[in-house]
Amino acid sequence: MNGAALLLDGRPSVDRPVNFFSFGEAEMRWLCWLYGYRLEHFKQFSDRMGSARVRAALDPDPRAVARAAWMRAPDLRPGGPTPVPWGPPRPGGPVVWTPPGWPPGLGPVRPAPDRMPTASVAEIEARPGPRALLGLGVALALAGLVLGWSLPVAGAVLLVLASACLLVVRPYARHRDRLLERARAHRPLYPESGGSVPPPGPPPADPNRRGERG
């Protein structure tokens, strides 16, 4: 994640491949949120390749600007005001990621799995919908039937592609509906009251040193 975080250095936009062997789209959205960016595009090349095309733009919201400035130069004094919960690892808690420039063992608290950022409703609705896929399948089928008279092999290929498009229309529609439902029901990254998010502060004292005298 450090390599991806270093790309989000305040430049107006980022558009390049990113390796994500240890994280995925949700973590990339979280990184963008931490460093004051909006993730506009995330296109995975291949599970085996472990890389994706990422496009992000600076978020002009003053809260995003302040959050990004704090992430790059965090004030980690215990009890101080912070825009992001942070701390050391907690027993039973998630692994803490240490951002570039942070002290070892400290980092922002990862949101709960059901609070990790997702694509917004507007983003999902802007993507081609099931009707577009249905239209493509019908167009390919018609082209295959017409072409089949003069070029049977090419016509057969188009018909196979048309069948593939038509077969995935309903599964794609259900998948899209689930994404929209999740986006509409999405909660803030962190509980407003603090909830189960551990309070920021220094690492706990080593119990093996309790008996030692200074």
Backbone as a chain_set.jsonl record, in Angstrom:
{"seq": "MNGAALLLDGRPSVDRPVNFFSFGEAEMRWLCWLYGYRLEHFKQFSDRMGSARVRAALDPDPRAVARAAWMRAPDLRPGGPTPVPWGPPRPGGPVVWTPPGWPPGLGPVRPAPDRMPTASVAEIEARPGPRALLGLGVALALAGLVLGWSLPVAGAVLLVLASACLLVVRPYARHRDRLLERARAHRPLYPESGGSVPPPGPPPADPNRRGERG", "coords": {"N": [[0.816, -1.206, 0.0], [2.103, 1.135, 0.466], [3.399, 2.014, -1.869], [1.243, 2.79, -3.494], [0.203, 4.805, -1.884], [2.222, 6.718, -2.0], [1.877, 7.727, -4.523], [-0.275, 9.383, -4.246], [0.303, 12.187, -3.736], [-0.499, 14.801, -3.68], [-0.558, 15.792, -6.233], [-2.497, 16.972, -9.042], [-3.98, 14.929, -10.344], [-4.116, 11.353, -10.702], [-3.262, 8.732, -12.809], [-2.661, 5.711, -13.588], [-1.16, 2.375, -13.732], [-1.378, 0.245, -10.853], [0.105, -1.843, -8.458], [-1.514, -4.349, -6.586], [-1.214, -6.552, -4.813], [-1.591, -7.026, -2.119], [-3.889, -5.72, -1.427], [-7.134, -4.363, -2.355], [-9.843, -2.949, -4.331], [-11.495, -1.668, -2.395], [-9.648, -0.977, -0.388], [-8.05, 0.736, -1.898], [-9.824, 2.81, -2.388], [-10.116, 3.684, 0.222], [-7.488, 4.576, 0.745], [-7.396, 6.722, -1.09], [-9.35, 8.359, 0.035], [-8.132, 8.935, 2.506], [-5.915, 10.452, 1.679], [-7.011, 12.645, 0.436], [-8.224, 12.388, -2.121], [-10.469, 11.548, -4.842], [-11.533, 8.499, -5.958], [-11.89, 7.723, -9.232], [-11.836, 5.789, -11.153], [-11.325, 2.325, -11.349], [-9.872, -0.285, -12.636], [-9.472, -3.579, -12.854], [-6.863, -5.537, -14.104], [-6.121, -8.277, -14.073], [-6.583, -11.091, -11.935], [-4.388, -12.726, -11.554], [-2.276, -11.159, -12.396], [-2.285, -9.158, -10.521], [-2.675, -6.353, -10.579], [-3.986, -3.077, -11.326], [-5.698, -0.522, -13.165], [-5.684, 2.716, -12.117], [-7.486, 5.655, -11.579], [-7.576, 8.802, -10.226], [-8.658, 11.853, -8.655], [-7.928, 15.031, -7.168], [-9.714, 15.927, -4.251], [-11.606, 18.733, -3.696], [-12.837, 19.41, -1.335], [-12.685, 21.068, 1.779], [-12.364, 19.52, 4.114], [-11.259, 17.176, 3.135], [-8.85, 18.163, 2.162], [-7.63, 19.012, 4.565], [-7.463, 16.567, 5.889], [-5.719, 15.135, 4.226], [-3.382, 16.675, 4.48], [-2.818, 16.228, 7.17], [-2.326, 13.462, 7.125], [0.074, 13.362, 5.748], [1.797, 14.712, 7.399], [1.492, 13.859, 10.26], [0.081, 14.765, 13.43], [0.769, 13.234, 16.197], [0.378, 13.406, 18.906], [-0.761, 12.175, 21.989], [-4.229, 12.251, 22.574], [-4.669, 14.527, 21.101], [-6.468, 16.489, 18.624], [-7.581, 14.749, 15.781], [-8.13, 14.005, 12.316], [-8.521, 11.419, 11.571], [-8.975, 8.257, 13.054], [-6.313, 6.698, 14.851], [-3.563, 4.545, 15.766], [-1.699, 1.984, 17.597], [-1.366, -1.581, 16.861], [-4.132, -3.541, 18.056], [-5.085, -6.126, 20.342], [-6.654, -8.763, 18.702], [-7.611, -7.043, 16.817], [-7.602, -5.399, 13.535], [-4.755, -5.671, 11.293], [-2.339, -3.166, 11.526], [-1.601, -0.713, 9.213], [1.299, 0.996, 8.38], [1.749, 4.147, 7.243], [3.778, 5.875, 4.739], [6.381, 7.794, 6.177], [5.394, 7.736, 8.756], [5.771, 6.868, 12.274], [7.193, 3.681, 13.093], [4.967, 0.933, 13.519], [2.657, 2.369, 14.019], [-0.432, 3.698, 12.762], [-3.23, 4.673, 10.622], [-6.482, 3.676, 11.696], [-8.01, 0.932, 10.284], [-11.146, 0.967, 8.647], [-14.137, -0.822, 9.695], [-15.095, -3.905, 8.032], [-17.711, -3.657, 6.889], [-17.897, -0.991, 6.623], [-16.028, -0.062, 4.902], [-15.049, 1.979, 2.124], [-17.128, 2.244, -0.809], [-18.115, 2.104, -4.286], [-19.989, 4.915, -5.354], [-23.55, 5.612, -5.669], [-23.967, 7.213, -7.912], [-21.644, 6.679, -9.41], [-21.988, 3.947, -10.013], [-24.376, 3.979, -11.467], [-23.522, 5.396, -13.655], [-22.079, 3.628, -15.122], [-22.129, 1.304, -17.913], [-25.288, -0.238, -18.274], [-27.481, -3.138, -17.764], [-29.201, -3.028, -19.985], [-27.636, -1.953, -21.992], [-25.841, -4.035, -22.389], [-27.628, -5.986, -23.227], [-28.509, -4.801, -25.615], [-26.111, -4.846, -27.061], [-25.755, -7.605, -27.328], [-27.986, -8.31, -28.911], [-27.423, -6.813, -31.222], [-25.032, -8.031, -32.061], [-26.003, -10.589, -32.585], [-27.786, -10.142, -34.726], [-25.965, -9.163, -36.612], [-24.384, -11.436, -36.903], [-26.194, -13.244, -38.042], [-26.736, -12.021, -40.502], [-24.163, -11.89, -41.616], [-23.57, -14.529, -41.729], [-24.478, -15.69, -44.084], [-22.653, -15.114, -46.13], [-20.112, -15.298, -44.977], [-19.645, -17.814, -43.19], [-18.072, -18.719, -40.98], [-17.187, -16.372, -39.674], [-19.696, -15.331, -39.103], [-20.633, -17.274, -37.316], [-18.888, -16.891, -35.163], [-19.653, -14.319, -34.291], [-22.245, -14.917, -33.47], [-21.734, -16.595, -31.315], [-20.483, -14.791, -29.58], [-22.642, -13.072, -29.216], [-24.423, -14.758, -27.887], [-22.999, -15.13, -25.504], [-23.086, -12.537, -24.415], [-25.863, -12.213, -24.038], [-26.408, -14.227, -22.224], [-25.284, -13.355, -19.839], [-26.701, -11.164, -19.082], [-28.847, -11.136, -17.149], [-27.526, -12.137, -14.728], [-25.638, -10.039, -14.491], [-27.341, -7.846, -14.158], [-28.477, -8.458, -11.652], [-26.18, -8.388, -10.073], [-25.466, -5.692, -10.353], [-27.675, -4.496, -9.148], [-27.285, -5.349, -6.518], [-24.92, -3.978, -5.906], [-25.848, -1.327, -6.051], [-27.728, -1.355, -3.985], [-26.055, -1.794, -1.801], [-24.49, 0.524, -1.931], [-26.395, 2.522, -1.402], [-27.057, 1.931, 1.197], [-24.773, 2.361, 2.562], [-22.646, 3.108, 5.302], [-20.984, 5.732, 7.26], [-17.337, 5.863, 7.228], [-16.167, 5.682, 9.767], [-17.491, 5.212, 13.056], [-19.562, 7.802, 14.332], [-19.627, 8.307, 17.041], [-17.353, 7.161, 17.898], [-17.49, 4.49, 18.7], [-16.409, 1.199, 18.223], [-13.932, 1.885, 17.484], [-10.576, 2.079, 18.303], [-9.16, 4.414, 20.614], [-6.844, 7.061, 19.733], [-3.346, 6.91, 20.505], [-0.25, 6.194, 22.307], [1.714, 3.119, 21.93], [0.712, 0.319, 24.024], [2.1, -0.317, 27.302], [4.84, -2.559, 27.764], [4.133, -5.598, 29.222], [6.103, -7.215, 30.273], [7.933, -5.569, 31.349], [7.054, -4.537, 33.675], [7.96, -5.246, 36.182], [10.45, -4.176, 36.258], [12.771, -1.758, 37.424], [13.303, 1.724, 37.124]], "CA": [[0.0, 0.0, 0.0], [2.956, 2.324, 0.506], [3.635, 2.507, -3.216], [0.045, 3.502, -3.937], [0.075, 6.028, -1.089], [3.195, 7.706, -2.471], [1.349, 8.362, -5.732], [-1.28, 10.365, -3.841], [1.169, 13.156, -3.067], [-1.005, 16.162, -3.871], [-0.661, 16.125, -7.658], [-3.921, 17.152, -9.373], [-4.647, 13.682, -10.701], [-3.302, 10.143, -10.844], [-3.829, 7.821, -13.801], [-1.584, 4.779, -13.895], [-1.327, 1.045, -13.126], [-0.937, 0.111, -9.464], [0.136, -3.213, -7.968], [-2.336, -4.491, -5.389], [-1.163, -7.935, -4.365], [-2.009, -7.118, -0.721], [-5.112, -4.953, -1.179], [-8.025, -4.308, -3.505], [-10.509, -1.677, -4.638], [-11.951, -1.0, -1.175], [-8.483, -0.347, 0.251], [-7.624, 1.86, -2.734], [-10.758, 3.907, -2.103], [-9.763, 4.194, 1.551], [-6.266, 5.36, 0.567], [-7.749, 7.987, -1.74], [-10.054, 9.167, 1.038], [-7.154, 9.413, 3.494], [-4.998, 11.433, 1.097], [-7.708, 13.761, -0.192], [-8.535, 12.14, -3.53], [-11.663, 10.79, -5.203], [-11.248, 7.439, -6.927], [-12.831, 7.845, -10.342], [-11.813, 4.597, -12.002], [-10.488, 1.226, -10.858], [-10.057, -1.37, -13.589], [-8.552, -4.678, -12.577], [-6.374, -6.207, -15.299], [-6.202, -9.722, -13.911], [-6.276, -11.554, -10.581], [-3.043, -13.285, -11.522], [-1.293, -10.084, -12.554], [-2.255, -8.371, -9.299], [-2.528, -4.929, -10.863], [-5.202, -2.429, -11.792], [-5.563, 0.85, -13.632], [-6.306, 3.602, -11.141], [-7.589, 7.072, -11.92], [-8.086, 9.546, -9.075], [-8.522, 13.31, -8.759], [-7.964, 15.706, -5.882], [-11.011, 16.335, -3.728], [-11.447, 20.113, -3.211], [-13.5, 19.606, -0.042], [-11.7, 21.47, 2.807], [-12.099, 18.411, 5.039], [-10.335, 16.269, 2.454], [-7.544, 18.833, 2.119], [-7.062, 18.953, 5.911], [-7.149, 15.168, 6.192], [-4.52, 14.778, 3.474], [-2.237, 17.351, 5.097], [-2.506, 15.533, 8.418], [-1.754, 12.153, 6.809], [1.469, 13.517, 5.307], [2.56, 15.226, 8.545], [0.527, 13.637, 11.348], [0.323, 15.168, 14.807], [0.435, 12.023, 16.926], [0.372, 13.604, 20.359], [-1.937, 11.515, 22.57], [-5.331, 13.114, 22.951], [-4.817, 15.663, 20.207], [-7.51, 16.315, 17.605], [-7.114, 14.117, 14.547], [-9.225, 13.745, 11.386], [-8.609, 9.982, 11.327], [-8.53, 7.458, 14.2], [-5.035, 6.039, 14.607], [-3.03, 3.887, 16.943], [-0.929, 0.756, 17.367], [-2.242, -2.764, 16.765], [-4.869, -3.938, 19.249], [-5.344, -7.572, 20.336], [-7.872, -9.139, 18.007], [-7.984, -6.029, 15.838], [-6.97, -5.552, 12.223], [-3.343, -5.325, 11.172], [-2.161, -1.723, 11.308], [-0.725, -0.32, 8.113], [2.081, 2.187, 8.696], [1.948, 4.934, 6.023], [5.103, 6.497, 4.575], [6.641, 8.942, 7.034], [4.844, 7.537, 10.098], [6.602, 6.033, 13.142], [6.896, 2.243, 12.966], [3.961, 0.356, 14.415], [1.485, 3.229, 14.147], [-1.091, 3.957, 11.498], [-4.666, 4.914, 10.705], [-7.292, 2.492, 11.971], [-8.781, 0.501, 9.117], [-12.585, 0.856, 8.953], [-14.721, -2.162, 9.727], [-15.377, -4.372, 6.666], [-18.972, -3.151, 6.348], [-17.793, 0.461, 6.496], [-15.036, 0.297, 3.888], [-15.694, 2.744, 1.05], [-17.576, 1.548, -2.001], [-18.519, 2.997, -5.37], [-21.214, 5.64, -5.053], [-24.685, 5.325, -6.551], [-23.74, 7.916, -9.183], [-20.625, 5.941, -10.159], [-22.547, 2.695, -10.515], [-25.376, 4.284, -12.495], [-22.846, 5.914, -14.843], [-21.509, 2.517, -15.875], [-23.094, 0.672, -18.813], [-26.225, -1.082, -17.566], [-27.89, -4.387, -18.434], [-29.815, -2.764, -21.292], [-26.55, -1.788, -22.963], [-25.333, -5.376, -22.684], [-28.663, -6.637, -24.023], [-28.442, -4.222, -26.957], [-24.918, -5.354, -27.731], [-26.001, -8.996, -27.705], [-28.92, -8.342, -30.038], [-26.719, -6.311, -32.406], [-24.106, -9.069, -32.509], [-26.785, -11.687, -33.148], [-28.267, -9.741, -36.054], [-24.808, -9.114, -37.51], [-23.968, -12.803, -37.171], [-27.135, -13.861, -38.976], [-26.537, -11.425, -41.824], [-22.84, -12.253, -42.129], [-23.482, -15.974, -41.883], [-24.756, -16.102, -45.453], [-21.46, -14.991, -46.98], [-18.929, -15.72, -44.215], [-20.218, -18.64, -42.119], [-17.223, -18.791, -39.78], [-17.285, -15.084, -38.985], [-21.045, -15.238, -38.557], [-20.731, -18.148, -36.146], [-18.163, -16.237, -34.066], [-20.505, -13.247, -33.786], [-23.372, -15.523, -32.753], [-21.216, -17.066, -30.024], [-20.32, -13.596, -28.746], [-23.984, -12.597, -28.876], [-24.953, -15.651, -26.853], [-22.302, -14.837, -24.252], [-23.643, -11.285, -23.894], [-27.249, -12.408, -23.602], [-26.44, -15.112, -21.062], [-24.838, -12.682, -18.61], [-27.504, -9.967, -18.815], [-29.554, -11.244, -15.874], [-26.568, -12.102, -13.601], [-25.059, -8.702, -14.373], [-28.372, -6.97, -13.596], [-28.569, -8.75, -10.213], [-24.949, -7.883, -9.45], [-25.571, -4.237, -10.324], [-28.67, -4.151, -8.123], [-26.66, -5.533, -5.202], [-23.991, -2.87, -5.703], [-26.635, -0.129, -5.764], [-28.299, -1.507, -2.646], [-24.972, -1.595, -0.83], [-24.088, 1.93, -1.953], [-27.43, 3.332, -0.744], [-27.089, 1.62, 2.627], [-23.417, 2.48, 3.123], [-22.49, 3.957, 6.481], [-19.693, 6.438, 7.306], [-16.187, 4.989, 7.439], [-15.935, 5.518, 11.194], [-18.645, 5.602, 13.868], [-19.481, 9.191, 14.782], [-19.393, 8.336, 18.483], [-16.129, 6.436, 18.218], [-17.841, 3.079, 18.618], [-15.364, 0.235, 18.55], [-12.636, 2.372, 17.012], [-9.71, 2.333, 19.449], [-8.718, 5.809, 20.674], [-5.436, 7.224, 19.393], [-2.438, 6.985, 21.632], [1.004, 5.449, 22.143], [1.577, 1.678, 22.157], [0.6, -0.046, 25.432], [3.35, -0.674, 27.952], [5.21, -3.967, 27.693], [3.904, -6.202, 30.542], [7.33, -7.849, 30.778], [8.801, -4.561, 31.958], [6.401, -3.975, 34.857], [8.742, -5.488, 37.389], [11.747, -3.537, 36.193], [12.895, -0.452, 38.044], [14.033, 2.65, 36.295]], "C": [[0.848, 1.253, 0.0], [3.195, 2.904, -0.878], [2.446, 3.284, -3.749], [-0.109, 4.815, -3.185], [1.032, 7.117, -1.573], [2.74, 8.389, -3.757], [0.375, 9.481, -5.398], [-0.596, 11.485, -3.067], [0.708, 14.601, -3.22], [-1.046, 16.606, -5.311], [-2.14, 16.19, -8.037], [-4.662, 15.861, -9.692], [-3.626, 12.565, -10.817], [-4.005, 9.234, -11.83], [-2.726, 6.868, -14.234], [-1.879, 3.412, -13.282], [-0.748, 1.022, -11.717], [-0.954, -1.37, -9.105], [-0.694, -3.309, -6.695], [-2.385, -5.948, -4.94], [-1.698, -8.082, -2.941], [-3.26, -6.308, -0.426], [-5.912, -4.867, -2.468], [-8.693, -2.956, -3.661], [-10.952, -0.94, -3.379], [-10.799, -0.293, -0.472], [-7.978, 0.838, -0.56], [-8.544, 3.052, -2.536], [-10.465, 4.53, -0.745], [-8.497, 5.049, 1.475], [-6.578, 6.719, -0.054], [-8.453, 8.915, -0.759], [-9.067, 9.751, 2.051], [-6.321, 10.561, 2.94], [-5.694, 12.488, 0.243], [-7.985, 13.611, -1.668], [-9.896, 11.462, -3.652], [-11.274, 9.751, -6.244], [-12.312, 7.475, -8.014], [-12.897, 6.588, -11.193], [-10.863, 3.576, -11.393], [-10.782, 0.028, -11.748], [-9.011, -2.432, -13.348], [-8.17, -5.364, -13.873], [-6.592, -7.718, -15.199], [-5.886, -10.071, -12.471], [-4.841, -12.061, -10.489], [-1.981, -12.203, -11.617], [-1.198, -9.223, -11.301], [-2.048, -6.893, -9.553], [-3.833, -4.387, -11.409], [-4.855, -1.031, -12.288], [-6.356, 1.737, -12.686], [-6.32, 5.024, -11.68], [-8.254, 7.79, -10.75], [-7.812, 11.032, -9.271], [-8.61, 13.912, -7.368], [-9.384, 16.103, -5.518], [-10.863, 17.751, -3.158], [-12.112, 20.38, -1.873], [-12.462, 19.976, 1.015], [-11.387, 20.355, 3.796], [-11.131, 17.413, 4.431], [-8.939, 16.856, 2.409], [-6.866, 18.749, 3.485], [-6.655, 17.535, 6.273], [-5.872, 14.731, 5.482], [-3.276, 15.419, 4.087], [-1.833, 16.657, 6.392], [-1.868, 14.181, 8.146], [-0.286, 12.272, 6.425], [2.366, 14.059, 6.42], [1.695, 15.085, 9.785], [1.0, 14.169, 12.696], [-0.158, 14.027, 15.688], [0.538, 12.189, 18.435], [-0.894, 12.989, 20.935], [-3.008, 12.529, 22.974], [-5.549, 14.302, 22.051], [-5.904, 15.422, 19.177], [-6.922, 15.737, 16.314], [-8.308, 13.88, 13.623], [-9.456, 12.265, 11.119], [-8.2, 9.242, 12.603], [-7.225, 6.744, 13.883], [-4.585, 5.346, 15.883], [-2.165, 2.704, 16.579], [-1.884, -0.409, 17.187], [-2.911, -3.057, 18.097], [-5.121, -5.441, 19.191], [-6.684, -7.888, 19.679], [-8.316, -8.153, 16.956], [-7.29, -6.251, 14.512], [-5.497, -5.171, 12.255], [-3.224, -3.845, 10.844], [-1.18, -1.511, 10.163], [-0.028, 0.976, 8.49], [2.356, 2.967, 7.421], [3.371, 5.484, 5.921], [5.24, 7.72, 5.471], [6.107, 8.806, 8.44], [5.824, 6.732, 10.948], [6.23, 4.563, 12.989], [5.846, 1.783, 13.969], [2.721, 1.19, 14.605], [0.865, 3.458, 12.783], [-2.561, 4.242, 11.677], [-5.422, 3.612, 10.925], [-8.116, 2.157, 10.73], [-10.267, 0.41, 9.489], [-13.037, -0.598, 8.998], [-15.084, -2.597, 8.301], [-16.654, -3.805, 6.058], [-18.996, -1.635, 6.229], [-16.745, 0.897, 5.474], [-15.725, 0.99, 2.719], [-16.027, 1.893, -0.161], [-17.868, 2.579, -3.088], [-19.847, 3.652, -5.014], [-22.319, 5.233, -6.023], [-24.468, 5.967, -7.919], [-22.709, 7.183, -10.038], [-21.208, 4.681, -10.789], [-23.532, 2.964, -11.645], [-24.742, 4.825, -13.767], [-22.23, 4.806, -15.692], [-22.567, 1.941, -16.829], [-23.978, -0.321, -18.06], [-26.584, -2.341, -18.33], [-28.5, -4.143, -19.808], [-28.743, -2.578, -22.365], [-25.984, -3.144, -23.363], [-26.337, -6.151, -23.533], [-28.645, -6.122, -25.464], [-27.249, -4.715, -27.745], [-25.132, -6.79, -28.192], [-26.929, -9.115, -28.905], [-28.227, -7.879, -31.316], [-25.749, -7.35, -32.956], [-24.851, -10.236, -33.148], [-27.278, -11.358, -34.554], [-27.119, -9.709, -37.065], [-24.34, -10.523, -37.872], [-24.881, -13.495, -38.162], [-26.948, -13.333, -40.393], [-25.218, -11.903, -42.436], [-22.732, -13.75, -42.416], [-23.744, -16.456, -43.295], [-23.512, -16.086, -46.33], [-20.19, -15.486, -46.301], [-19.397, -16.532, -43.01], [-19.387, -18.661, -40.835], [-17.321, -17.496, -38.983], [-18.672, -14.906, -38.374], [-21.22, -16.075, -37.312], [-20.039, -17.535, -34.939], [-19.021, -15.128, -33.454], [-21.7, -13.802, -33.005], [-22.943, -16.057, -31.39], [-21.042, -15.886, -29.071], [-21.672, -13.04, -28.308], [-24.587, -13.445, -27.768], [-24.312, -15.373, -25.501], [-22.857, -13.563, -23.61], [-25.034, -11.494, -23.312], [-27.333, -13.281, -22.354], [-26.084, -14.4, -19.759], [-25.673, -11.452, -18.28], [-28.16, -10.044, -17.437], [-28.601, -11.303, -14.685], [-25.956, -10.727, -13.401], [-26.068, -7.736, -13.759], [-28.508, -7.194, -12.09], [-27.352, -8.225, -9.472], [-25.003, -6.354, -9.322], [-26.571, -3.779, -9.265], [-28.096, -4.304, -6.717], [-25.694, -4.398, -4.898], [-24.741, -1.585, -5.354], [-27.238, -0.188, -4.368], [-27.252, -1.264, -1.575], [-24.554, -0.139, -0.77], [-25.106, 2.805, -1.23], [-27.44, 3.121, 0.766], [-25.746, 1.846, 3.309], [-23.368, 3.475, 4.272], [-21.151, 4.694, 6.43], [-18.546, 5.487, 7.628], [-15.959, 4.687, 8.91], [-17.182, 5.926, 11.969], [-18.481, 7.029, 14.388], [-19.158, 9.287, 16.267], [-18.097, 7.655, 18.881], [-16.334, 4.94, 18.168], [-16.703, 2.175, 19.049], [-14.001, 0.681, 18.068], [-11.749, 2.684, 18.193], [-9.229, 3.78, 19.452], [-7.259, 5.931, 20.319], [-4.576, 7.317, 20.637], [-1.205, 6.16, 21.393], [0.774, 3.965, 22.354], [1.48, 1.365, 23.636], [1.943, -0.482, 25.993], [3.582, -2.178, 27.876], [5.023, -4.588, 29.08], [5.147, -6.851, 31.121], [8.235, -6.868, 31.488], [8.204, -3.993, 33.236], [7.247, -4.136, 36.108], [10.088, -4.8, 37.393], [11.722, -2.177, 36.861], [13.725, 0.448, 37.182], [15.312, 3.119, 36.962]], "O": [[0.387, 2.318, -0.412], [3.199, 4.122, -1.058], [2.617, 4.324, -4.385], [-0.505, 5.824, -3.768], [0.692, 8.299, -1.557], [3.167, 9.505, -4.051], [0.216, 10.422, -6.175], [-0.881, 11.703, -1.89], [1.462, 15.525, -2.915], [-1.527, 17.703, -5.596], [-2.96, 15.521, -7.407], [-5.835, 15.713, -9.351], [-2.433, 12.803, -11.006], [-5.205, 8.989, -11.708], [-1.949, 7.176, -15.138], [-2.745, 3.294, -12.414], [0.242, 1.692, -11.427], [-1.916, -2.074, -9.413], [-0.592, -2.449, -5.821], [-3.46, -6.505, -4.716], [-2.207, -9.145, -2.584], [-3.66, -6.218, 0.735], [-5.433, -5.247, -3.536], [-8.183, -1.941, -3.188], [-10.804, 0.28, -3.294], [-10.941, 0.841, -0.014], [-7.528, 1.833, 0.008], [-8.081, 4.193, -2.518], [-10.554, 5.746, -0.576], [-8.439, 6.124, 2.071], [-6.08, 7.746, 0.407], [-8.182, 10.115, -0.726], [-9.159, 10.925, 2.408], [-6.049, 11.532, 3.647], [-5.055, 13.15, -0.575], [-7.984, 14.6, -2.4], [-10.406, 10.881, -2.695], [-10.741, 10.097, -7.299], [-13.496, 7.28, -7.742], [-13.893, 6.345, -11.876], [-9.752, 3.906, -10.978], [-11.832, -0.601, -11.621], [-7.824, -2.229, -13.6], [-9.04, -5.736, -14.66], [-7.157, -8.348, -16.094], [-5.033, -9.441, -11.846], [-4.162, -11.856, -9.483], [-0.919, -12.305, -11.003], [-0.155, -8.623, -11.038], [-1.313, -6.24, -8.812], [-4.68, -5.138, -11.893], [-3.855, -0.439, -11.884], [-7.553, 1.533, -12.482], [-5.311, 5.532, -12.17], [-9.357, 7.433, -10.336], [-6.867, 11.42, -9.957], [-9.285, 13.371, -6.492], [-10.156, 16.556, -6.364], [-10.079, 17.956, -2.231], [-11.968, 21.473, -1.325], [-11.455, 19.28, 1.149], [-10.255, 20.254, 4.27], [-10.279, 16.865, 5.129], [-7.954, 16.142, 2.594], [-5.674, 18.453, 3.569], [-5.614, 17.325, 6.897], [-5.04, 14.038, 6.066], [-2.234, 14.773, 4.199], [-0.645, 16.513, 6.679], [-0.954, 13.784, 8.868], [0.512, 11.389, 6.738], [3.582, 13.873, 6.372], [1.209, 16.085, 10.313], [2.17, 14.038, 13.053], [-1.36, 13.869, 15.903], [0.761, 11.217, 19.157], [-1.988, 13.245, 20.432], [-2.721, 13.531, 23.629], [-6.53, 15.026, 22.22], [-6.233, 14.273, 18.883], [-5.888, 16.197, 15.83], [-9.4, 13.581, 14.107], [-10.461, 11.888, 10.516], [-7.167, 9.572, 13.185], [-7.044, 6.24, 12.774], [-5.167, 5.545, 16.949], [-1.92, 2.441, 15.402], [-3.094, -0.243, 17.346], [-2.316, -2.843, 19.153], [-5.347, -5.984, 18.109], [-7.719, -7.342, 20.06], [-9.304, -8.396, 16.264], [-6.487, -7.173, 14.369], [-5.052, -4.438, 13.138], [-3.936, -3.336, 9.978], [-0.078, -2.059, 10.154], [-0.68, 1.946, 8.877], [3.128, 2.501, 6.582], [4.085, 5.545, 6.922], [4.35, 8.569, 5.529], [6.346, 9.69, 9.263], [6.633, 5.982, 10.4], [5.061, 4.243, 12.775], [5.85, 2.202, 15.127], [1.8, 0.756, 15.297], [1.556, 3.418, 11.765], [-3.093, 4.072, 12.774], [-5.04, 2.568, 10.397], [-8.83, 3.007, 10.199], [-10.611, -0.158, 10.526], [-12.406, -1.482, 8.419], [-15.353, -1.749, 7.451], [-16.697, -3.503, 4.865], [-19.991, -1.056, 5.791], [-16.591, 2.09, 5.21], [-16.849, 0.639, 2.358], [-15.31, 0.951, -0.497], [-17.867, 3.783, -2.83], [-20.727, 3.012, -4.438], [-22.069, 4.601, -7.049], [-24.743, 5.358, -8.953], [-22.875, 7.076, -11.253], [-20.953, 4.386, -11.956], [-23.529, 2.266, -12.659], [-25.335, 4.735, -14.842], [-21.897, 5.028, -16.857], [-23.764, 2.076, -16.578], [-23.477, -1.148, -17.298], [-26.057, -2.589, -19.414], [-28.335, -4.967, -20.708], [-28.922, -2.997, -23.509], [-25.683, -3.378, -24.534], [-25.953, -6.884, -24.445], [-28.751, -6.899, -26.413], [-27.347, -4.973, -28.945], [-24.744, -7.158, -29.301], [-26.692, -9.919, -29.806], [-28.415, -8.477, -32.375], [-25.652, -7.534, -34.17], [-24.389, -10.806, -34.135], [-27.199, -12.189, -35.459], [-27.259, -10.154, -38.205], [-23.945, -10.777, -39.01], [-24.419, -14.242, -39.024], [-26.994, -14.091, -41.362], [-25.159, -12.27, -43.609], [-21.919, -14.184, -43.232], [-23.278, -17.531, -43.671], [-23.342, -16.958, -47.183], [-19.298, -16.028, -46.954], [-19.531, -15.983, -41.917], [-19.936, -18.624, -39.735], [-17.514, -17.518, -37.768], [-18.807, -14.393, -37.263], [-21.874, -15.652, -36.358], [-20.535, -17.64, -33.817], [-19.103, -15.013, -32.231], [-22.115, -13.224, -32.001], [-23.7, -15.98, -30.423], [-21.408, -15.968, -27.899], [-21.829, -12.591, -27.172], [-25.186, -12.924, -26.828], [-24.989, -15.378, -24.473], [-23.073, -13.519, -22.399], [-25.341, -11.009, -22.223], [-28.224, -13.099, -21.523], [-26.539, -14.805, -18.689], [-25.39, -10.762, -17.3], [-28.038, -9.111, -16.643], [-28.824, -10.593, -13.705], [-25.772, -10.291, -12.265], [-25.702, -6.9, -12.933], [-28.639, -6.233, -11.331], [-27.472, -7.681, -8.374], [-24.623, -5.8, -8.29], [-26.338, -2.791, -8.569], [-28.38, -3.497, -5.832], [-25.644, -3.907, -3.77], [-24.323, -0.84, -4.468], [-27.256, 0.813, -3.652], [-27.52, -0.613, -0.566], [-24.289, 0.387, 0.311], [-24.724, 3.734, -0.519], [-27.79, 4.027, 1.523], [-25.593, 1.557, 4.496], [-23.974, 4.545, 4.215], [-20.275, 4.328, 5.645], [-18.755, 4.432, 8.227], [-15.599, 3.565, 9.267], [-17.861, 6.88, 11.589], [-17.399, 7.417, 14.829], [-18.497, 10.228, 16.705], [-17.773, 7.575, 20.066], [-15.487, 4.201, 17.668], [-16.109, 2.366, 20.11], [-13.019, -0.046, 18.217], [-12.135, 3.497, 19.032], [-8.92, 4.323, 18.391], [-6.49, 5.004, 20.571], [-5.034, 7.753, 21.694], [-1.11, 5.482, 20.37], [-0.258, 3.578, 22.903], [2.093, 2.06, 24.446], [2.813, -0.954, 25.261], [2.638, -2.967, 27.917], [5.681, -4.161, 30.028], [5.243, -7.023, 32.336], [9.193, -7.266, 32.151], [8.769, -3.072, 33.826], [7.251, -3.271, 36.984], [10.799, -4.825, 38.398], [10.686, -1.512, 36.841], [14.715, 0.029, 36.582], [16.053, 3.915, 36.385]]}, "num_chains": 1, "name": "protein.A"}
